Amino acid sequence: MYVDCGTLYTGASVVDDGRFTVSDGRVETVGTQESVAGEGERLDLSTEIVAPGFIDAHLHLKGARSMDPMAWVTGTVSEDAARAVADADSLLDAGFTTVRDVGSDVAIGVRNAIDGGEIAGPRVFTSGRSISQTGGHGDMHMFPREWVTDGAGISTLADGADECRRVARERHRDGADLLKIMTTGGVLSEKDDPNEPQFTDEEVTALVEEAHRVGMPVASHAQGSEGIKRALENGVDTIEHGFHVDDETVDLMLETDATFVPTLAIMHRILAEGESHGVPEHGLRKARAASEAHYESVKRAKAAGVEIAAGTDFIGPELIPHGENALELELLVTEADFTPAEAIAAATTTAGRTVPDDVGGLATGNHADFITLGSDPATAIEAVYDVERVYKGGERVR
């Protein structure tokens, strides 16, 4: 099939009067209508703005509907799963054809149902439950221990290198696509701080070795510089959040070819509306303290040439609902010195680096996942919210 485009964002470049070909659900050739010649079935989008399907490289397909951690503890898995199915549908409507889930106990099942054609949704790559040390960011330590035995459906707790190896193997047994670990404290975890490193070098090495042995990439929740460095020095593949990225950290990212997923969107929403949506006071306080450094870290990393992928950290409540995930692209432009084309690349080609499959830009061999937009993001980045058609594997799904 020949797909004729008006303006084509490939994820690597912008092509006027673009054309690409699709065979067996994958992209074959990409170029201009003049350079990609031939006869065959045609999809005429020659008056449209065409872009790769977006990727959210950091979210939680958890089905949450509250910012209150108490609700995460008291909710049922069946309710979470039902809501996550609805969220997957909303993501597809918004032009997100791939997502990377980094902490949920229902995403593996949702992924399998989507892959089996039983429900609609994006391609899902999931870590299953993330992995935290006891008392770490993934431990629900704002509650008594007897209320939560193992991270309330988002995390599993592990201490010591041997236990870390066992839990990493459990994730592989569960069918996870990647591993998510916590190497610093965080914003919504009450009794730690984003600058506190978590897990020892030996524990991180054990987790990474077990994951890489079976071909699973490793994502690290890492906000403070020491925890970021510990993660990078021990082989993780992606850094999530990165509030405090200094020059040494940038050099390590470049040296290890790590991808940085800054998740600006959740911080933006917490600061703008979090108080009225039930974000705990400790979360508001820590978000305020980190905000300025967070934006500066992204700018520093971008200027140095670090690979930066778009991810929101959205989980489902009204404050951070799935379906509004294009906010990350907008913030990369308005707050982090990206051009619109660079923001689209962050949400396509670069985000594709974070998952073990041929997704991302419209490039030879990749899945033919693409969207049309009602206006050109080059004129106003808000165009990324105006998704008119969605194609997955070359087939229209919206």
Secondary structure by P-SEA (a helix, b strand, c coil): cbbbbcccccccccccbbbbbbcccccccccccccccccccccccccccccccccccbbbccccccccccccccccaaaaaaaaaaaaaaaaaacccbbbbcccccaaaaaaaaaaccccccccccccbbbbccccccccccccccccccccccbbbbccaaaaaaaaaaaaaacccbbbbbccccccccccccccccccaaaaaaaaaaaaaabbbbbbbcccaaaaaaaaaaccccccccccccaaaaaaaaaabbbbbccaaaaaaaacccccccccaaaaaaaaacaaaaaaaaaaaaaaccbbbbbccccccccccccccaaaaaaaaacccccaaaaaaaacaaaaaaccccccccccccccccccccccccccccccccccbbbccccccc
